[in-house]
Amino acid sequence: MVVGSDLRRGTALKGRGPGAAGRGTAVAAALVLILAPALAACSDDNGGGKATPSATRTTSAAPVAPADPAAAQKEIKENWQKFFDPATPVQAKLAVLQNGDRMAPVLQAFSGDQRSRQAQAQVTKVTFTSPTRATVTYDLVVRGATALPNASGTAIQESGTWKVSDSTLCALIAMSGNASASAIPGC
């Protein structure tokens, strides 16, 4: 005979009688078996409510600046001014542009724009975000007048030299609206 069935009526008991109590107990036991491993995984090993720090767990923050931040900042400022100086030859600009060899066609098109031939950059702030990366705040000056104040770009240390990031050049090209430069692969 099956527990919880009434052979005379052919129906199962519905929450009444001794069979109903057995089903409730079985459900509770199943929940305990299912939830026990999950609850055990959430508890601490000490059995207490306070966590204790592990002696083996050490974290060291990655350095935010290069070994010599003052020298790096000086080099960044010099290279940004060189890159944005209309008198600097394209080859010298490529030397201070990230991925300069790959970005040569883009720089050629950018340098061909009348406005870029009149623009200079004055770096106002350098904030290191890693030993090889910095956010550069600068004013873009065209013919002595500030055309783009507090512009933000990125300097990248590549092969031991702090360079204007290719993403900074691409952002300036996008802002300039120079369709011929933005159509060149590289940005």
C-alpha positions in Angstrom: 0.0 0.0 0.0 1.2 3.5 -0.8 1.4 5.9 2.1 -0.9 8.8 1.6 -3.4 7.0 -0.7 -6.8 5.9 0.1 -7.5 2.8 -1.9 -11.2 2.9 -1.1 -11.7 6.3 -2.7 -8.8 6.1 -5.3 -7.6 9.6 -4.3 -4.6 10.8 -2.5 -5.0 12.6 0.8 -4.8 16.3 0.4 -3.1 17.8 3.5 -5.0 15.7 6.0 -4.1 12.6 7.9 -0.9 11.0 8.8 0.5 11.0 5.2 0.5 14.8 5.1 2.8 15.1 8.0 5.3 12.8 6.3 5.4 14.9 3.1 6.1 18.0 5.1 9.0 16.4 6.8 10.4 15.1 3.5 10.2 18.6 2.0 12.0 20.1 5.0 14.7 17.4 4.9 15.2 18.1 1.2 15.6 21.8 1.8 18.2 21.1 4.5 20.1 18.9 2.2 20.0 21.4 -0.6 20.8 24.5 1.5 23.3 23.1 3.9 26.3 23.1 1.4 25.5 26.7 0.3 25.2 27.9 3.9 28.4 26.2 4.9 30.2 27.9 2.0 29.1 31.3 3.3 30.3 30.8 6.8 33.8 31.6 8.1 36.2 28.9 9.3 36.5 30.3 12.8 32.8 29.9 13.6 32.6 33.4 14.8 31.1 36.5 13.4 34.3 38.4 12.9 36.7 37.8 10.0 40.4 37.7 10.8 42.9 39.0 8.4 45.0 36.4 6.7 48.8 36.6 7.4 49.5 35.3 3.9 47.3 37.8 2.0 49.4 40.7 0.9 48.4 43.3 -1.7 50.8 45.8 -3.1 49.3 48.7 -5.1 50.8 49.1 -8.5 52.9 52.3 -8.7 50.9 55.2 -10.1 53.9 57.2 -11.3 57.2 56.4 -13.0 60.4 56.1 -11.0 61.3 59.8 -11.6 58.0 61.7 -12.0 59.6 65.2 -12.3 61.8 64.0 -15.2 58.9 62.3 -16.9 56.7 65.3 -16.5 59.4 67.5 -18.0 59.8 65.1 -21.0 56.0 65.0 -21.5 55.7 68.8 -21.6 58.7 69.1 -24.0 57.4 66.4 -26.4 53.9 67.7 -26.5 55.2 71.2 -27.3 57.4 69.7 -30.0 54.6 67.6 -31.5 52.2 70.6 -31.6 54.9 73.1 -32.8 54.2 74.1 -36.5 58.0 74.5 -37.0 58.7 70.9 -36.0 59.3 68.7 -39.1 56.9 65.7 -39.6 59.8 63.2 -39.0 60.5 64.7 -35.6 56.8 64.7 -34.7 56.6 61.0 -35.6 59.4 60.4 -33.1 57.2 61.7 -30.3 53.9 60.1 -31.5 52.8 56.7 -30.2 53.0 54.2 -33.0 54.6 56.9 -35.2 55.6 54.5 -38.0 52.0 53.3 -38.3 50.5 56.8 -37.8 52.6 58.6 -40.5 49.8 58.9 -43.1 47.4 60.2 -40.4 50.0 62.8 -39.2 50.7 63.8 -42.8 47.0 64.6 -43.4 46.7 66.3 -40.0 49.8 68.4 -40.7 48.4 69.4 -44.0 45.4 71.1 -42.4 45.7 74.9 -42.3 44.5 75.1 -38.6 46.9 72.4 -37.4 49.8 74.3 -39.0 49.0 77.2 -36.7 48.3 75.3 -33.5 50.5 74.9 -30.5 50.0 73.2 -27.2 50.7 74.5 -23.7 50.7 71.7 -21.1 49.1 72.9 -17.9 48.9 69.6 -15.9 50.3 66.1 -16.0 48.6 63.4 -13.9 50.2 59.9 -14.0 47.8 57.0 -14.1 50.5 54.3 -14.3 54.3 54.3 -14.6 53.8 54.4 -18.4 50.7 56.4 -18.9 49.6 60.0 -18.0 46.6 62.2 -18.5 47.7 65.5 -20.0 45.7 68.7 -19.6 46.7 71.3 -22.2 45.5 74.4 -24.0 45.5 74.3 -27.7 46.5 77.8 -28.9 46.0 79.0 -32.5 47.8 82.1 -33.5 48.2 83.2 -29.9 44.6 82.7 -28.9 43.4 79.8 -26.9 41.2 77.8 -29.2 40.7 74.7 -27.0 41.2 75.4 -23.2 41.7 72.5 -20.8 41.8 69.9 -23.5 42.6 66.4 -22.2 44.9 63.9 -23.9 47.1 60.9 -23.0 50.8 60.5 -22.9 52.3 57.0 -23.3 55.8 55.8 -22.6 56.8 53.8 -25.6 60.4 52.5 -26.1 61.6 54.6 -23.2 60.2 57.9 -24.6 57.1 59.8 -23.4 54.9 60.3 -26.5 51.6 61.9 -27.5 49.1 59.0 -27.7 47.7 58.1 -31.1 44.2 58.3 -29.5 44.9 62.0 -28.7 45.8 62.7 -32.3 42.7 60.8 -33.6 40.4 62.7 -31.2 41.8 66.0 -32.5 41.2 64.9 -36.1 37.6 63.9 -35.2 37.0 67.3 -33.6 38.6 69.2 -36.6 36.1 67.8 -39.1 38.9 67.1 -41.5 37.3 64.4 -43.6 40.5 63.6 -45.5 42.4 62.9 -42.4 39.7 60.9 -40.6 39.3 58.7 -43.7 42.9 57.5 -43.5 43.4 54.2 -41.7 45.0 54.5 -38.3 42.3 56.3 -36.3 
